[in-house]
Amino acid sequence: ELRSVRGAADARGIRLIVAAGEVLAENPVAVFAAAAAVGAPVVRCILSRVLCGERAAQPGGWEHHLQRCAQALESWVPAAERAGIPVAVENHQDADSRD
């Protein structure tokens, strides 16, 4: 099914980006397999579903959450390297450039 999506996108000159969900909730092997199947040049993920800067709601605090996200992203590295696809971490609602 993903190959047919890629074929349709290729026929129209469209490049697809795979928008993974929260880094702590995703299976990186599945994410990068899907990204490779559709020819995605990048996988995008988010660190949380925090909106409007409400970071205090994270269990253990925001810094603890960021540490867990960093560990999760480290676990994504082998799948990303095998697929040759980089990861983009979105940072507009929860995380900022300092994070």
FENVEN-V139876 format. One record per residue. N is the residue number from 1. SS is DSSP state (h for helix, s for strand, l for the rest). PHI is phi in whole degrees, 0 to 359 (* if undefined). PSI is psi in radians with two decimals (999 if undefined). Layout:
{{N/SS/PHI/PSI} {N/SS/PHI/PSI}}
This chain:
{{1/l/*/-0.73} {2/h/293/-0.57} {3/h/295/-0.64} {4/h/291/-0.61} {5/h/297/-0.78} {6/h/297/-0.75} {7/h/299/-0.75} {8/h/295/-0.73} {9/h/294/-0.80} {10/h/301/-0.73} {11/h/297/-0.43} {12/l/257/0.05} {13/l/71/0.49} {14/l/257/2.36} {15/l/255/2.31} {16/l/263/2.47} {17/l/252/2.34} {18/s/271/2.10} {19/s/261/1.64} {20/s/288/2.95} {21/s/270/-2.46} {22/s/291/2.37} {23/l/302/-0.55} {24/l/283/-0.26} {25/l/252/-0.11} {26/l/262/2.67} {27/l/265/1.89} {28/h/298/-0.58} {29/h/298/-0.80} {30/h/293/-0.71} {31/h/300/-0.85} {32/h/285/-0.48} {33/h/295/-0.76} {34/h/295/-0.74} {35/h/298/-0.75} {36/h/295/-0.69} {37/h/296/-0.59} {38/h/264/0.03} {39/l/74/0.48} {40/l/292/2.36} {41/l/277/-0.17} {42/s/202/2.66} {43/s/246/2.24} {44/s/256/2.43} {45/s/222/2.96} {46/s/237/2.77} {47/l/270/-0.45} {48/l/195/-3.14} {49/l/253/0.34} {50/l/297/2.32} {51/l/240/2.63} {52/l/57/0.54} {53/l/73/0.30} {54/l/278/1.10} {55/h/289/-0.45} {56/h/297/-0.30} {57/h/285/-0.17} {58/l/287/2.23} {59/l/304/2.22} {60/l/86/-0.07} {61/l/93/2.89} {62/h/294/-0.74} {63/h/298/-0.72} {64/h/298/-0.74} {65/h/299/-0.78} {66/h/298/-0.66} {67/h/297/-0.74} {68/h/296/-0.70} {69/h/295/-0.72} {70/h/298/-0.73} {71/h/297/-0.73} {72/h/297/-0.76} {73/h/297/-0.64} {74/h/301/-0.66} {75/h/289/-0.31} {76/h/281/-0.37} {77/h/305/-0.87} {78/h/301/-0.75} {79/h/293/-0.69} {80/h/296/-0.76} {81/h/294/-0.73} {82/h/300/-0.70} {83/h/279/-0.32} {84/l/69/0.57} {85/l/237/2.18} {86/s/283/2.88} {87/s/250/2.36} {88/s/246/2.21} {89/s/260/2.06} {90/l/288/2.49} {91/l/219/0.78} {92/l/256/-0.41} {93/l/251/-0.73} {94/l/255/-1.06} {95/l/271/2.70} {96/l/237/-3.11} {97/l/296/-0.46} {98/l/292/-0.59} {99/l/291/999}}
